[in-house]
Amino acid sequence: MRLDSSLLSAVPGLRHAFFTREGGVSRGIYAGLNCGLGSGDYPADVAENRRRMAAQMGTSPEHFLGVHQVHSPDAVIATGPWQSAARPKADAIVTRAEGLAIGVTAADCGPILFVEPQARVIGAAHAGWKGALTGIVESTIEAMEKLGAERNGIVAAIGPLIRQDSYEVGPEFVTRFIDVDAEYGMFFIPSTRAGHAMFDLAGFIRMRLENAGVLMIDDLGVDTYADERFFSYRRSVHRKEPDYGRHVHAIALERE
């Protein structure tokens, strides 16, 4: 039902989970633990799946928070629960509130969970290629610093995402990165298809973390496209399925 980071697991008073699709009630193409509020799944099934995940995180569904993700570089600070219908548009959440589970949804994009153990500040970020390129990693770290975190004390874990072997992109995609920084070319290798390349999203995220001063990084190394335990947007497109499920990946501070 979940994967854990060894680095995050070593931090006292912390819960986290990179949830798989196992252990849920959804059916059909959403079979398993689909948490996608924006999917076409039955709302009651999604609600039950989210209740199960909240229980795993040691909290209630009302304290299991997400944002309306828009592939932005924007991070928000959570001080308490908010209504699901009123969740802010952003792609990362940070908090120092105990008993509040914060999470991001993903189905190929890169989930990153953060903790600064001394300040007891946590974060969760959704880093697709667009957010990673435009600064979601840096915005999350800056928001954590506003709550007292020291960036050189931050521990980060990169969860299941689409890996380079599965992530073929066109020439315009490569150009978009090279136009920002020519050195970003190192994250592309030639594809077997002429004019295309394979993109290393995980490597790109790690580089952004390291350049921002975060050096304690755990990468779970899981490919959502190749591993059937996970939902994958790209796999659903290749299979011509009408929709796809989404995962939540979450982190919470236990009450002391």
C-alpha positions in Angstrom: 0.0 0.0 0.0 2.9 2.3 0.6 6.7 2.8 0.1 8.9 4.6 2.6 12.1 6.6 2.4 14.9 5.3 4.7 16.1 8.8 5.3 12.6 10.1 6.3 12.0 7.0 8.4 15.0 7.8 10.5 13.5 11.1 11.6 11.7 10.8 15.0 8.1 12.0 15.2 7.5 11.9 11.5 5.1 9.9 9.3 5.3 9.7 5.6 4.0 7.6 2.7 4.5 7.2 -1.0 1.3 5.4 -1.6 0.9 2.7 -4.3 -2.4 1.8 -5.9 -2.8 -1.2 -3.6 -5.4 -1.3 -0.8 -8.2 0.9 -2.3 -11.8 0.3 -3.3 -11.8 1.9 -6.8 -12.7 -0.2 -9.8 -12.0 -0.5 -13.5 -9.2 1.8 -14.8 -9.0 3.4 -11.4 -8.7 0.0 -9.6 -7.1 0.4 -6.2 -6.2 3.4 -4.2 -7.2 6.2 -6.5 -7.2 9.6 -4.7 -7.8 11.8 -7.8 -10.5 14.4 -6.9 -10.4 15.5 -10.5 -10.7 12.0 -12.0 -13.9 10.5 -13.3 -13.9 7.9 -10.5 -16.9 7.5 -8.2 -16.6 10.3 -5.6 -17.6 7.9 -2.8 -14.7 5.5 -3.7 -12.2 8.4 -3.8 -13.4 9.6 -0.4 -13.0 6.1 1.1 -9.5 5.8 -0.4 -8.6 9.1 1.1 -10.0 8.1 4.4 -7.8 5.0 4.3 -4.7 7.0 3.5 -5.5 9.6 6.2 -5.7 6.7 8.7 -2.3 5.4 7.6 -1.0 8.9 8.3 -2.5 9.0 11.7 -5.0 11.7 11.1 -8.6 12.3 9.9 -9.7 13.0 6.4 -10.3 16.6 7.4 -6.7 17.0 8.3 -5.4 15.3 5.2 -4.6 18.2 3.0 -3.9 18.7 -0.7 -3.9 21.6 -3.1 -5.4 22.3 -6.5 -2.3 21.5 -8.6 -1.6 23.7 -11.7 2.0 22.8 -12.6 3.2 26.1 -11.0 6.2 27.1 -9.0 3.9 28.2 -6.1 4.1 26.9 -2.5 1.6 27.6 0.2 1.9 27.5 4.0 -0.8 25.5 5.9 -1.6 26.4 9.5 -4.7 24.2 9.8 -7.3 22.2 7.7 -9.1 23.7 4.8 -12.1 22.5 2.8 -11.3 20.4 -0.2 -13.5 22.6 -2.4 -11.5 25.6 -1.3 -8.0 24.2 -1.5 -5.6 26.8 -2.9 -4.1 26.6 -6.4 -0.4 25.7 -5.9 2.0 22.8 -6.2 3.5 22.5 -2.8 2.5 22.7 0.8 4.6 23.4 3.9 3.7 23.4 7.5 4.9 23.1 11.1 1.4 22.1 12.4 1.4 18.8 14.2 -1.3 16.3 13.2 -1.7 17.8 9.8 -0.9 15.5 6.9 0.1 17.4 3.7 0.3 15.7 0.4 0.5 16.1 -3.4 -1.0 14.0 -6.1 0.9 12.5 -9.0 0.7 9.9 -11.8 4.2 10.3 -13.4 5.2 13.7 -12.1 7.8 13.8 -9.3 6.6 13.9 -5.7 9.1 15.3 -3.2 8.7 15.1 0.6 10.8 17.3 2.8 11.6 17.6 6.5 13.8 19.9 8.5 14.0 17.9 11.8 15.5 20.6 14.1 12.8 23.2 13.2 10.1 20.5 12.7 9.0 21.9 9.4 7.7 19.6 6.6 6.9 20.1 3.0 5.4 18.2 0.0 5.9 19.3 -3.6 4.5 18.2 -7.0 7.3 18.5 -9.5 6.4 17.8 -13.0 8.7 19.0 -15.7 7.1 22.4 -15.8 7.2 23.0 -12.1 10.7 21.6 -11.8 11.9 23.9 -14.5 10.1 27.1 -13.2 11.2 26.7 -9.5 8.8 24.6 -7.4 11.8 23.0 -5.5 13.2 26.4 -4.6 9.8 27.9 -3.7 9.1 25.0 -1.3 12.5 25.4 0.4 11.9 29.2 0.7 8.5 28.6 2.3 10.0 26.2 4.8 12.6 28.8 5.7 9.8 31.2 6.5 8.7 28.8 9.2 12.2 28.6 10.6 13.8 25.8 8.6 17.5 25.9 7.7 18.0 24.6 4.2 21.3 22.8 4.9 19.3 20.8 7.5 16.6 19.7 5.1 16.1 16.1 4.2 14.3 15.4 0.9 12.9 12.2 -0.6 12.1 11.8 -4.3 9.2 9.4 -4.8 7.9 7.2 -7.6 7.9 9.1 -11.0 8.4 8.4 -14.7 12.0 7.5 -15.2 14.3 8.3 -18.1 13.9 4.9 -19.8 10.1 5.6 -20.1 10.1 9.4 -20.7 10.4 10.1 -24.4 10.1 13.8 -25.4 10.2 15.8 -28.7 12.8 18.3 -29.8 10.7 21.3 -28.7 10.7 19.9 -25.2 14.5 19.7 -25.2 14.8 23.2 -26.6 12.6 24.6 -23.8 15.2 23.4 -21.3 18.3 24.3 -23.3 17.0 27.8 -23.7 17.0 28.2 -19.9 20.4 26.8 -19.4 22.6 24.9 -21.9 23.9 22.6 -19.2 20.4 21.1 -18.8 21.3 19.1 -21.9 22.9 16.6 -19.6 19.5 15.3 -18.6 18.6 14.1 -22.1 19.9 11.1 -24.0 19.0 10.1 -27.6 15.8 8.1 -28.2 15.6 5.3 -30.6 13.1 7.5 -32.5 14.8 10.1 -34.7 14.7 13.6 -33.3 13.5 12.6 -29.9 15.2 12.2 -26.5 14.7 10.5 -23.2 14.4 12.9 -20.2 15.8 12.3 -16.7 13.2 14.1 -14.5 14.5 12.5 -11.3 18.1 13.6 -12.1 16.8 17.1 -12.9 14.9 17.3 -9.6 18.0 16.1 -7.7 20.2 18.8 -9.4 17.7 21.5 -8.4 17.7 20.3 -4.8 21.5 20.2 -4.6 21.9 23.6 -6.2 19.4 24.9 -3.6 21.6 23.6 -0.8 19.7 20.4 0.0 22.2 17.6 0.1 20.5 14.9 2.1 18.4 13.3 -0.7 16.8 9.9 -1.0 15.5 8.8 -4.4 13.3 5.7 -4.3 14.2 4.9 -7.9 10.7 3.7 -8.9 9.3 4.1 -12.4 5.6 4.7 -12.4 5.3 3.9 -16.1 7.0 0.5 -15.9 5.7 -0.5 -12.4 2.0 -1.6 -12.5 1.7 -0.9 -8.8 1.4 2.7 -9.8 -0.9 4.8 -11.9 0.7 6.4 -14.9 -0.7 9.2 -17.1 1.6 8.3 -20.0 0.8 4.6 -19.8 -2.9 5.4 -19.8 -2.4 7.4 -23.0 -0.5 4.7 -24.7 -3.2 2.2 -23.8 -5.9 4.7 -25.1 -7.7 4.6 -21.7 -10.1 7.5 -21.2 -8.7 8.6 -17.8 -6.2 7.5 -15.1 -5.9 7.3 -11.4 -3.8 9.5 -9.2 -1.7 8.8 -6.1 -1.2 10.9 -3.0 2.2 11.1 -1.4 2.1 12.6 2.1 4.0 13.6 5.2 2.9 14.6 8.7 4.4 15.6 12.1 3.2 13.4 14.9 1.8 15.2 17.9 4.4 15.4 20.7 
